[in-house]
Amino acid sequence: MATHWEGISNEHKFKKATAREKTRRIRLGSVEIGGGARVSVQTMATTDTRDADASARFAREAAEAGCDIVRFAVPDMLAAEALAKIKRAAPDVALVADIHFDWRLALASLEAGVDGLRLNPGNIGGAERVREVARAAKARGVPIRVGVNGGSLEADILAKYGGGGSPGRLTVPPPEALVESAMRHVALLEAEDFRDIKVSVKASDVARTVAAYRLLAERTDCPLHLGLTEAGTFVAGTVRSSVAMGILLAEGIGDTIRVSLTDSPLREIAVGLELLRCLGLRDGGANVTSCPTCGRTQTDVIATAAAAEAALGKFYRENPGFHARPRVAIMGCVVNGPGEAKDADLALVGGVDEFLLYVKGTLVSRHPAAEAVNVLIAQLRNFAISQPD
């Protein structure tokens, strides 16, 4: 049976975990990327950038949800000009202008005060235009992401690697094609003595994405932005993105990420943060364990777990000084509930329309289901306050 891994060498199918790759450090507004800085989370706004008020509201919401960097599409000059107002109204998140087809939009976005540019060199208008943008970005100290996608490579690279297909035969460009395109444009920027560069080589499937980033990590010390392009709807996109980026991050590859979903950008942020937390690359937030429920449960565990997760997220956003990361269990019945509660810092174990509250493995109280989440948050405050600095 054919798979996405066909044509990819064994060297890039399987690789042992390593220490984090050494990459150069760049700064995107107040966000440091690469060189050992924490892995940052990005998303892309779905608002019309020309609607500066709506776009600024979204940028603030994204920042409150834990996002570090928000990218805005810049389809025309009105959008580029709106970035100045968005930047003033949303100062707590780094803003990136996403540029395609017209280098003049990049220059206008720089004038508007953006913190970063994302260029797809394959469609920006030629080498001289890229150099012109590099000179302007260097003058302002603004980094550039060379963003290469499998669907928009240069014609000569497609011809070299047989990508793009022919009538009746569909082929896709291999990882080597993505990396060649990226390194071509990194060289173009570096020839202008421009080094504030990060790079992405996104494909729409796990195999090519993993292989491309592994190759890229061998070729450059630029910070790498990880992601799959067109990853899919919430379930499919979350799984594909988590598999690909989980593999790479566990191998020490990647300095900033975006989970691309056909869904709300706020859900992209939530998935990205949880991915980093699972790998120990992001602090903050509670580590929630919850059971899948079964016929033994006699209260609504699914709703309670969702409400608890939302309340915990809100708590940490509103209390950035609390760094404790307690283990929280939301369990449905007496089969596994008490056992999980013993291993948790805080736990809710379901009864008949009620939850039993455990603290550090000890049963302390019973509460109606409707009150359980509020009780949990009250206990979290006590837990966080009691932790050493």
C-alpha positions in Angstrom: 0.0 0.0 0.0 1.3 3.4 -0.9 2.1 5.8 1.9 3.3 9.4 2.3 6.6 8.0 3.5 7.5 6.5 0.1 10.5 8.2 -1.4 11.8 9.4 1.9 15.1 7.9 3.1 15.3 5.8 6.2 17.6 8.4 7.7 14.7 10.8 7.8 12.0 8.3 8.7 13.4 7.4 12.1 15.6 9.5 14.3 16.5 9.4 18.0 15.7 12.4 20.2 18.5 14.8 20.7 19.3 18.0 22.6 17.7 21.2 21.1 19.4 22.3 17.9 21.6 25.4 18.2 20.0 28.3 16.3 20.7 31.9 16.1 18.6 34.3 18.3 16.3 36.9 16.7 13.8 39.2 18.3 10.3 39.8 17.0 9.1 42.8 19.0 9.4 41.6 22.6 9.4 37.9 21.6 12.8 36.2 21.4 13.1 33.3 19.0 15.8 30.7 18.7 19.1 30.5 20.6 17.5 28.6 23.5 14.5 31.0 24.0 11.3 29.3 24.9 9.3 27.9 21.9 6.7 30.6 21.0 3.1 30.0 19.7 1.7 31.8 16.7 -1.7 32.0 15.0 -3.1 33.8 12.0 -6.1 36.2 12.3 -9.2 35.4 10.3 -10.4 39.0 10.5 -10.3 41.3 7.5 -7.1 43.2 8.3 -8.7 46.3 6.8 -11.1 46.3 9.7 -8.6 47.6 12.2 -10.9 47.6 15.2 -12.0 43.9 14.7 -8.4 42.9 14.0 -7.1 44.6 17.1 -9.8 42.9 19.2 -8.7 39.6 17.9 -5.1 40.3 18.6 -5.9 41.2 22.2 -8.0 38.0 22.6 -5.1 35.9 21.1 -2.7 37.5 23.6 -5.0 36.8 26.5 -5.2 33.1 25.3 -1.5 32.8 25.5 -0.4 33.5 22.0 2.9 35.2 21.4 2.7 36.2 17.7 -0.3 37.0 15.5 0.0 37.1 11.7 -2.2 39.2 9.5 -2.9 38.8 5.8 -2.0 41.9 3.8 -3.8 41.6 0.5 -3.7 45.3 -0.4 -2.5 48.8 0.7 -5.6 49.4 2.8 -4.7 46.3 4.9 -1.0 47.4 5.2 -2.1 50.8 6.4 -4.5 49.4 9.0 -1.6 47.5 10.6 -0.5 50.8 12.3 -3.8 51.1 14.2 -3.8 47.4 15.0 -0.3 47.7 16.5 -1.2 50.6 18.6 -4.4 49.0 19.9 -2.8 45.6 20.6 0.7 46.2 22.1 1.0 42.9 24.0 1.4 40.6 21.1 3.9 40.6 18.2 2.4 41.4 14.8 3.6 39.8 11.5 2.5 40.9 8.1 1.9 38.0 5.7 3.0 39.2 2.2 2.3 37.5 -1.2 2.7 38.8 -4.8 3.6 42.4 -4.1 6.8 43.5 -2.4 5.4 47.0 -2.0 3.0 45.7 0.6 6.0 44.5 2.7 7.5 48.0 2.5 4.1 49.6 3.6 3.8 47.1 6.4 7.2 48.1 7.7 6.2 51.7 7.6 3.1 50.7 9.7 5.4 49.4 12.4 5.0 45.6 12.2 7.3 43.4 14.3 7.9 40.9 11.5 7.4 40.0 7.9 6.5 36.6 6.3 7.5 36.4 2.7 6.9 33.5 0.3 9.9 34.2 -2.0 8.5 32.1 -4.7 5.8 34.6 -5.5 7.1 38.0 -4.2 8.4 39.3 -7.5 11.9 38.2 -8.0 15.3 38.4 -6.3 15.7 42.2 -6.6 12.4 42.8 -4.8 13.4 40.4 -2.0 16.7 42.4 -1.6 14.8 45.7 -1.5 12.5 44.4 1.3 15.6 43.0 3.1 17.3 46.4 3.1 14.2 48.1 4.4 13.6 45.5 7.1 17.3 45.7 8.2 17.0 49.5 8.6 14.1 48.9 11.0 15.5 45.9 12.8 12.5 43.7 11.7 13.0 40.0 11.1 11.8 38.1 8.0 10.4 34.6 7.9 11.2 32.8 4.6 8.0 30.8 4.4 8.1 28.0 1.8 5.0 25.9 1.1 4.7 22.8 -1.1 2.1 24.5 -3.2 4.0 27.6 -4.2 7.5 26.7 -5.2 9.5 28.3 -8.0 9.0 26.9 -11.5 12.6 25.8 -11.9 12.6 23.9 -8.6 9.4 22.2 -9.6 10.8 21.3 -12.9 14.0 20.0 -11.3 12.2 17.7 -8.8 9.2 16.8 -11.0 6.7 18.5 -8.8 3.4 19.9 -10.0 2.5 16.8 -12.0 1.4 16.4 -15.6 -2.0 15.7 -17.1 -3.3 12.5 -15.6 -0.4 12.1 -13.1 -0.3 13.9 -9.8 3.1 14.3 -8.1 4.2 16.4 -5.1 7.5 18.1 -4.6 9.8 16.1 -2.3 11.3 17.5 1.0 14.5 18.4 -0.9 12.6 20.8 -3.1 11.2 22.7 -0.2 14.6 23.0 1.5 16.4 24.1 -1.8 13.8 26.8 -2.2 14.2 28.0 1.4 18.0 28.0 1.3 18.1 29.8 -2.0 16.3 32.7 -0.4 18.1 32.6 2.9 21.3 33.0 0.8 19.7 36.0 -1.0 18.9 37.7 2.3 22.3 36.9 3.8 24.0 38.4 0.7 22.5 41.7 1.8 24.0 41.1 5.3 20.6 40.4 6.6 20.6 37.7 9.3 17.4 38.2 11.3 15.8 35.3 9.5 13.5 32.4 10.5 12.5 29.7 8.1 9.6 27.4 7.5 9.2 24.5 5.0 5.6 23.4 5.3 4.0 20.5 3.5 0.4 19.3 4.0 1.3 15.8 5.2 3.3 14.6 8.2 6.0 12.6 6.3 7.2 15.4 4.0 7.0 18.0 6.8 9.1 16.0 9.2 11.7 15.1 6.5 11.9 18.7 5.2 12.6 20.2 8.6 15.2 17.5 9.4 17.0 18.4 6.2 16.6 22.1 6.9 18.0 21.8 10.5 21.2 20.2 8.9 21.6 23.1 6.5 21.1 26.3 8.6 21.3 27.8 12.0 18.3 30.1 11.4 15.4 29.6 13.9 12.8 27.3 12.5 9.0 28.0 12.4 7.2 24.6 12.5 3.8 23.8 11.1 1.8 21.9 8.5 0.1 23.9 5.9 -3.6 23.1 5.2 -3.5 20.6 8.1 -7.3 20.1 8.2 -10.3 20.5 10.4 -10.0 20.4 14.2 -9.6 16.7 14.8 -7.5 15.9 11.7 -5.5 19.0 11.8 -4.8 18.6 15.5 -3.6 15.0 15.1 -1.5 15.7 12.1 0.1 18.8 13.5 0.8 17.2 16.9 2.4 14.1 15.3 4.6 16.1 13.0 5.6 18.9 15.4 5.8 16.5 18.3 8.4 14.4 16.5 10.4 17.4 15.5 10.3 19.2 18.9 11.2 16.0 20.7 14.3 15.8 18.4 15.2 19.4 19.4 14.0 20.9 16.1 11.8 24.0 16.1 11.8 27.4 17.8 8.2 28.7 17.1 5.1 26.9 16.0 1.7 27.3 14.5 -1.1 24.7 14.5 -3.0 25.4 11.3 -6.6 24.4 11.7 -9.8 24.9 9.6 -11.2 26.2 12.9 -11.0 29.1 15.3 -7.5 30.6 15.8 -8.1 30.5 19.5 -8.4 26.7 19.3 -5.1 26.7 17.3 -3.5 28.5 20.3 -4.9 26.1 22.8 -3.6 23.1 20.9 -0.2 24.6 20.4 0.2 25.5 24.1 -0.9 22.0 25.1 1.5 20.4 22.7 4.4 22.4 24.1 3.3 21.6 27.7 3.2 17.9 27.0 6.8 18.1 25.8 7.9 20.1 28.8 8.6 23.1 26.6 6.1 25.5 28.1 5.4 26.3 31.7 2.1 27.4 33.3 -1.3 25.9 33.4 -2.6 22.8 35.1 -1.9 19.3 33.8 -5.5 17.9 33.5 -6.2 14.2 33.5 -9.9 13.2 32.8 -11.5 9.9 32.1 -13.4 9.0 28.9 -16.5 8.1 30.9 -18.6 4.9 30.7 -21.9 3.5 31.8 -20.9 3.7 35.4 -20.8 7.5 35.6 -23.7 9.2 37.3 -22.8 12.8 36.7 -21.8 14.8 33.6 -18.0 14.3 33.6 -17.6 15.6 30.0 -19.2 18.9 30.7 -17.4 19.2 34.1 -14.0 18.4 32.5 -14.5 21.0 29.7 -15.7 23.6 32.2 -12.7 22.9 34.5 -10.2 23.2 31.7 -11.7 26.5 30.6 -11.7 27.8 34.2 -8.1 26.7 34.7 -7.0 28.4 31.5 -8.8 31.6 32.6 -7.2 31.4 36.1 -3.7 31.2 34.6 -4.3 34.0 32.2 -5.5 36.2 35.0 -2.7 35.2 37.4 0.5 35.2 35.4 2.6 35.2 38.6 1.4 31.7 39.6 3.9 29.3 38.1 2.8 26.1 39.8 1.5 23.4 37.5 -0.6 21.0 39.6 -1.8 17.7 38.4 -5.6 17.8 38.2 -7.8 14.8 37.7 -11.5 14.9 36.7 -12.8 11.3 37.1 -16.2 9.7 36.6 -16.6 6.9 39.2 -15.1 4.9 42.0 -13.3 2.4 39.7 -10.3 4.5 38.8 -11.2 7.8 40.4 -9.8 7.4 43.9 -6.6 5.8 42.5 -6.1 8.7 40.1 -6.9 11.1 42.9 -4.1 9.8 45.0 -1.6 10.7 42.3 -3.1 14.1 41.7 -2.6 17.4 43.5 -6.3 18.2 43.0 -9.1 15.9 41.9 -12.8 15.7 41.4 -14.3 12.2 41.5 -17.9 11.7 40.3 -20.7 10.3 42.5 -24.5 10.6 42.0 -24.9 14.1 40.7 -22.0 15.2 42.8 -18.2 15.3 42.9 -15.8 14.4 45.7 -12.9 16.8 46.1 -9.5 15.3 46.8 -6.5 17.4 47.8 -3.1 15.6 47.6 -4.8 12.3 47.6 -7.0 13.0 50.6 -10.8 13.2 50.4 -11.8 16.6 51.9 -15.3 17.4 50.8 -18.4 16.6 48.6 -20.1 19.1 46.4 -23.1 19.2 44.0 -21.9 18.9 40.4 -22.9 22.5 39.6 -20.5 23.8 42.3 -17.5 21.5 41.6 -15.5 23.6 39.2 -15.8 26.7 41.4 -14.6 24.6 44.4 -11.7 23.3 42.3 -10.6 26.8 41.4 -10.8 27.9 45.0 -8.5 25.0 45.9 -6.1 25.9 43.1 -5.7 29.4 44.5 -4.7 27.9 47.8 -2.4 25.4 46.1 -0.7 28.1 44.0 -0.2 30.4 47.0 1.4 27.6 49.0 4.1 26.8 46.4 7.6 28.1 47.0 8.9 30.7 44.5 
